[in-house]
Amino acid sequence: MAHGLGRRKFLLYSSAALGSTFLIKGCATPTQNSTETGSGTQGEQTAAGGGDTIKVGILHSLSGTMAISEKSVVDAEQLAIEEINNAGGVLGKKIQAIVEDGASDWPTFAEKAKKLIDSDKVVTVFGCWTSASRKAVLPVFESKNHMLWYPVQYEGQECSKNIFYTGAAPNQQIEPAVDWLLENKGKQFFLVGSDYVFPRTANTIIKAQLEAKGGETLGEDYIPLGGTEVTPIITKIKAALPEGGVIFNTLNGDSNVAFFKQMQGAGLTPDKYPTMSVSIAEEEVRAIGPEYLKGHYAAWNYFQSVDTPENKKFVEAFKTKYGQDRVTNDPMEAAYIMVYLWKQAVEKAAKADDLEAVRKAALGQTFQAPEGMVTMNNNHHIAKTVRIGEIGTDGMFKIVYATPKPVDPIPWNQYVAETKGYACDWSDAAKGGKYKM
């Protein structure tokens, strides 16, 4: 099942995005071998934060449809761990990373999360990309009161005590992108997405925002995650927008390859059909081919082209370690900085395996990241600068818009009626994950 889910399972995880809780049953499938990186041999390692090492988990898709995006995130996390270890480690101990493959299969993610916590005794996990994978592991982390650091922009409508979110909330990516499109590209939209939690919830937000701001949703369609049969969507776009219009793209993984190649083949060029993507970054552009993407747009908080001293250092270090032909992107940068934010929280707590102390210490942490200054807010999300980039022939993004300062995250969406007026504050036990402002 490495290449996606059946419709029944998609509906299950989509319902979870709307607030329902589901249980993940343990899989009988044998686990794949994990990979350990860090100092010392396996026999010399000690559990959790004891001894000379601190064990952490890395849980991403190294196979299946999401591997195109997630392998590079693992590289960024391992770069941060290597840098920290070379600088003396955390509390004088080296970090040992145990890497597991979620295989683009959500029950496998839950199974591997349990393994990392129960068998490997890690003190934290850095992992997931899709919201379906995050929703699959969420009950595991909450039932065991453990800790996940999640690096990818997502649909919001969640604020867990057990997760720190270092990607964008919708008001730090999706909503500014819609505003920019309305002002610069048109008011008629067609929404395209993969059929799982993030695209469906994101499009619920987009439709509410367009209605509030005078835009129009003229079409909406989905394909299974990993699906490549995009001809019906192309046909629907041409029928709904015969004279052109805006395409908002929340496809993930391999589906983007087929979509942009067939878009170009069908004559849906960016001069008439500008496409805004929120899950395509430099790594995906490199894989798809910039010749198919030139002139289209993406909204992120970080691009490789960001001009800061910290970014120059990050890009140079990444290319030195992995090859001069490699590129960096937003989820990679968010993954890289979350390792440092965790490190700072552990050092403030003065104990890696006291998770309550680490959670408390993480609040208010700041870091001069490659994207600029970031701050961990009390809602377990970070304040981030919003940027929109246009894809060039070299596969890089020309930044055409950026907020003048970091934008505070809003997990509970203020366009959606059910969550309007709600907020999250884990510094106050009386407020917690959701309270009425």
C-alpha positions in Angstrom: 0.0 0.0 0.0 3.0 2.3 -0.5 1.4 4.3 -3.2 -1.7 5.6 -1.5 -4.9 4.7 0.2 -8.3 3.4 -0.7 -11.3 5.7 -0.6 -12.5 4.3 2.6 -9.3 5.1 4.5 -9.1 8.6 2.9 -12.6 9.3 4.3 -11.5 8.1 7.7 -8.5 10.4 7.9 -10.5 13.3 6.4 -13.0 13.0 9.2 -10.2 13.2 11.7 -9.2 16.6 10.3 -12.6 17.9 11.3 -12.0 17.0 14.9 -13.0 13.5 15.4 -10.6 11.1 17.1 -9.8 7.7 15.7 -7.8 4.7 16.9 -5.0 3.1 15.0 -4.8 -0.7 15.4 -1.4 -2.3 15.5 -0.3 -3.8 12.2 0.8 -7.4 11.9 3.2 -6.5 9.0 6.8 -7.0 10.0 8.7 -3.8 10.5 11.4 -2.8 8.1 14.9 -2.4 9.4 15.7 0.9 11.0 18.8 2.9 10.4 20.8 4.4 13.3 23.1 7.4 12.8 25.2 9.0 15.5 28.2 8.2 17.6 29.1 4.8 18.9 28.0 1.3 18.0 24.6 -0.2 18.6 25.9 -2.2 21.6 27.3 1.0 23.2 24.1 3.0 22.9 21.9 3.6 25.9 18.2 4.3 26.0 16.6 7.8 25.9 18.8 10.5 27.5 20.9 8.3 29.7 24.6 7.5 29.2 26.7 9.3 26.5 24.0 9.6 23.9 20.5 11.0 23.4 18.3 8.9 21.2 15.9 10.6 18.8 13.6 9.2 16.1 13.3 10.3 12.5 10.1 9.1 10.8 9.5 9.9 7.1 8.6 8.2 3.9 11.8 6.9 2.3 9.7 4.8 -0.2 6.4 5.2 -1.9 4.8 8.3 -3.5 5.9 10.7 -0.8 9.6 9.8 -1.0 10.1 12.4 -3.7 9.6 15.0 -1.0 10.5 13.4 2.3 13.9 11.9 1.6 15.4 15.4 1.5 13.8 16.3 4.8 15.6 13.4 6.4 18.8 14.8 4.9 18.2 18.2 6.5 17.5 16.7 9.9 20.6 14.6 9.8 22.7 17.7 8.8 21.4 19.5 11.9 22.2 16.5 14.1 25.7 16.3 12.6 26.3 20.0 13.2 25.1 19.8 16.8 27.2 16.7 17.5 30.3 18.3 15.9 29.7 21.3 18.2 29.6 19.2 21.4 26.2 17.7 21.3 23.3 18.4 23.7 24.1 18.7 27.4 27.5 17.2 26.6 25.9 14.1 24.9 25.9 13.1 21.2 22.5 12.7 19.4 21.8 9.3 18.0 19.2 9.3 15.3 17.1 6.1 14.6 15.6 6.5 11.1 12.4 4.7 10.2 10.5 4.5 6.8 6.8 5.4 7.0 6.6 4.1 3.4 3.9 6.6 2.4 1.5 4.3 4.3 -0.3 5.8 7.3 -0.8 2.7 9.4 2.9 2.0 9.0 3.6 5.5 10.3 1.6 4.7 13.5 3.4 1.3 13.8 6.9 2.9 13.5 6.0 5.7 15.9 5.1 3.1 18.5 8.4 1.2 17.9 10.5 4.4 18.3 8.8 5.3 21.6 8.4 1.8 23.1 11.3 -0.2 21.8 13.9 2.4 20.9 13.1 4.7 23.8 13.7 7.9 21.9 13.1 11.2 23.7 11.5 12.8 20.7 10.6 12.1 17.1 11.1 14.4 14.1 8.8 13.3 11.4 5.8 13.1 8.9 4.9 15.2 5.9 1.3 14.6 4.9 -1.4 15.4 7.4 -2.7 11.9 6.9 0.5 10.5 8.4 0.4 13.1 11.2 -3.2 12.2 12.0 -2.2 8.6 12.1 0.6 9.1 14.6 -1.2 11.7 16.7 -3.1 9.2 18.9 0.2 7.4 19.5 1.9 10.5 20.8 -1.0 11.7 22.8 -1.7 8.3 24.4 1.9 7.9 25.4 2.3 11.7 26.2 5.3 11.8 23.9 6.7 14.4 21.6 6.6 14.9 17.8 8.2 17.8 15.9 6.4 18.3 12.5 8.2 20.3 9.8 5.6 20.8 7.0 3.0 23.5 6.2 -0.4 22.1 6.9 -4.2 22.9 7.1 -4.3 23.9 10.7 -7.5 23.0 12.7 -5.3 21.2 15.2 -3.2 22.3 18.2 -1.8 19.3 20.2 0.2 19.4 23.4 2.3 16.6 22.0 3.3 18.2 18.7 5.5 21.2 17.8 4.7 22.5 14.3 7.5 24.3 12.5 5.8 24.6 9.1 3.2 27.2 8.2 -0.3 27.4 9.5 -2.8 28.5 6.9 -2.6 32.2 7.8 1.2 31.9 7.1 0.9 30.4 3.6 -2.5 29.6 2.1 -4.4 32.7 3.1 -1.7 35.2 2.1 -1.3 33.3 -1.2 -5.1 33.7 -1.9 -4.9 37.4 -1.0 -2.0 37.9 -3.4 -3.7 36.0 -6.2 -6.9 38.0 -5.8 -4.9 41.3 -6.1 -2.6 40.2 -8.9 -3.9 37.3 -10.9 -7.7 37.2 -10.9 -10.8 36.3 -8.9 -11.9 33.0 -10.6 -10.3 29.9 -9.0 -10.2 26.2 -9.7 -9.0 24.1 -6.8 -7.0 20.9 -7.4 -5.8 18.6 -4.7 -4.8 15.1 -3.6 -7.6 13.3 -1.9 -6.7 13.4 1.8 -6.9 15.6 4.9 -4.7 18.6 4.0 -6.1 19.5 0.5 -9.7 19.0 1.5 -9.4 21.1 4.6 -7.2 23.7 2.9 -9.8 24.1 0.1 -12.6 24.5 2.7 -10.6 27.5 4.0 -9.9 28.8 0.5 -13.5 28.7 -0.5 -14.6 30.5 2.7 -11.9 33.1 2.1 -12.8 33.7 -1.5 -16.5 34.1 -0.5 -15.5 36.7 2.1 -13.3 38.6 -0.3 -15.2 38.6 -3.5 -13.6 35.7 -5.3 -15.2 32.7 -7.0 -14.6 29.0 -6.8 -15.6 27.7 -10.2 -14.3 24.2 -9.8 -12.8 21.7 -7.3 -11.5 18.3 -8.0 -9.2 15.6 -6.3 -7.2 12.5 -7.3 -5.9 9.8 -5.0 -2.5 10.5 -3.5 0.1 9.3 -5.9 -2.4 9.1 -8.7 -1.2 10.2 -12.2 -4.5 10.1 -14.1 -4.9 13.9 -14.3 -6.6 14.2 -17.8 -10.1 14.5 -16.3 -9.0 17.4 -14.1 -7.4 19.2 -17.0 -10.6 18.8 -19.0 -12.7 20.2 -16.1 -10.3 23.2 -15.7 -10.6 24.1 -19.4 -14.4 23.8 -19.1 -14.7 25.9 -16.0 -12.2 28.5 -17.0 -12.3 28.7 -20.8 -10.7 32.2 -20.9 -8.2 31.4 -18.2 -8.1 31.8 -14.4 -6.3 30.9 -11.2 -5.4 27.3 -10.3 -4.7 26.6 -6.6 -2.8 23.4 -6.4 -2.6 21.2 -3.2 -1.5 18.1 -5.0 1.3 16.2 -3.1 4.0 13.8 -4.2 4.3 12.2 -7.7 0.9 13.5 -8.9 2.5 16.9 -9.5 4.8 15.4 -12.2 1.9 14.2 -14.3 -0.2 17.3 -13.6 2.3 20.0 -14.7 3.4 18.0 -17.7 -0.1 17.5 -18.9 -1.0 21.2 -18.1 1.7 22.3 -20.4 0.7 19.8 -23.1 -2.9 21.0 -22.9 -1.9 24.6 -23.4 -2.7 25.7 -19.9 0.3 28.1 -19.6 1.0 30.4 -16.7 0.2 33.6 -18.6 -3.5 32.5 -18.7 -3.6 29.8 -16.0 -1.2 30.9 -13.2 -0.9 28.1 -10.7 -0.2 28.6 -7.0 1.2 25.5 -5.3 1.7 25.0 -1.6 3.5 21.6 -1.7 6.0 22.2 -4.5 9.4 23.6 -3.6 12.9 23.5 -5.1 13.3 19.7 -4.7 10.0 19.0 -6.5 10.8 21.5 -9.3 14.2 19.7 -9.8 12.4 16.3 -10.0 9.6 17.5 -12.3 11.7 19.8 -14.5 11.7 23.6 -14.4 10.7 23.7 -18.1 7.2 22.5 -17.0 6.9 24.9 -14.1 8.5 28.2 -15.3 6.2 31.1 -14.6 4.0 29.3 -12.0 4.1 30.2 -8.3 4.5 28.7 -4.9 3.9 30.1 -1.4 6.3 29.3 1.4 8.2 30.8 4.2 11.6 29.9 2.9 13.2 29.6 -0.6 16.8 28.8 -1.4 17.1 32.2 -2.8 16.4 34.0 0.5 19.3 36.4 1.1 20.5 36.0 4.7 23.9 35.1 6.1 22.3 32.2 7.8 20.8 30.9 4.6 24.1 31.1 2.7 25.7 29.1 5.5 22.9 26.5 5.4 22.9 26.1 1.7 26.7 25.8 1.6 26.7 23.2 4.4 23.9 21.2 2.7 25.6 21.1 -0.7 29.0 20.3 0.8 27.5 17.3 2.6 25.1 16.0 -0.1 26.4 17.3 -3.4 26.6 20.6 -5.3 23.6 19.6 -7.5 21.3 19.4 -4.5 18.8 22.1 -3.5 17.2 23.2 -0.3 13.5 24.0 0.3 11.0 25.1 2.9 10.2 21.8 4.5 13.9 21.0 4.7 14.6 24.3 6.3 11.8 23.8 8.8 13.1 20.3 9.6 16.6 21.7 10.0 15.6 24.4 12.4 13.2 22.2 14.5 16.2 20.1 15.5 17.9 23.3 16.8 14.8 24.5 18.6 14.5 21.1 20.3 18.1 21.3 21.3 17.6 24.7 22.8 14.6 23.5 24.7 16.5 20.5 26.1 19.3 22.7 27.2 16.9 25.0 29.0 15.1 22.1 30.6 18.6 20.6 31.5 17.2 17.1 30.9 16.4 15.4 27.6 14.0 12.8 28.8 11.9 15.1 31.0 9.4 15.8 28.3 7.1 18.0 30.3 10.1 20.2 31.1 11.2 20.3 27.5 7.7 21.2 26.3 7.6 24.1 28.7 11.1 25.2 27.8 10.3 25.2 24.1 7.8 28.0 24.5 9.3 31.3 23.5 12.4 29.8 22.0 13.9 32.0 19.2 16.3 31.0 16.5 18.0 33.0 13.8 17.0 30.6 11.0 18.0 30.6 7.3 14.5 32.1 6.6 15.0 34.8 9.3 14.1 35.0 12.9 11.6 32.4 14.1 9.8 32.2 17.5 8.0 29.3 19.1 4.7 30.6 20.2 2.6 29.3 23.1 0.4 27.5 20.6 3.3 25.2 19.6 3.6 26.9 16.1 6.3 29.4 15.1 6.1 32.9 13.9 7.4 33.0 10.3 7.8 35.4 7.3 5.5 34.7 4.4 7.0 34.6 0.9 5.6 34.0 -2.6 8.0 32.9 -5.4 7.8 32.7 -9.2 9.6 29.6 -10.7 12.4 30.5 -13.1 14.2 28.5 -15.8 16.9 27.6 -13.4 14.4 25.9 -11.0 14.9 28.6 -8.4 12.2 31.0 -7.1 12.2 34.7 -7.7 10.6 36.2 -4.5 7.8 38.4 -5.7 6.2 39.1 -2.3 7.3 38.9 1.4 5.7 40.1 4.6 7.8 42.9 6.3 8.0 40.8 9.5 7.2 37.4 10.8 3.5 36.5 11.0 2.2 34.9 14.2 0.5 31.5 13.6 -3.2 31.0 13.9 -3.9 27.2 14.2 -7.8 27.5 14.4 -9.0 29.1 11.2 -10.8 32.4 11.4 -12.6 32.0 8.0 -14.2 28.7 8.9 -17.4 29.3 11.0 -16.8 26.3 13.3 -13.4 27.5 14.5 -13.8 31.3 14.2 -13.0 32.9 17.6 -10.9 30.0 18.9 -7.2 30.0 19.9 -4.6 27.8 21.5 -2.3 28.5 24.4 -0.3 25.7 26.1 1.3 28.0 28.6 -2.1 28.2 30.4 -3.6 24.9 31.6 -7.1 26.5 31.6 -6.8 27.3 27.8 -4.7 24.5 26.3 -5.4 23.3 22.8 -8.6 25.2 22.1 -10.4 28.0 23.9 -12.8 30.8 23.0 -11.0 34.1 22.8 
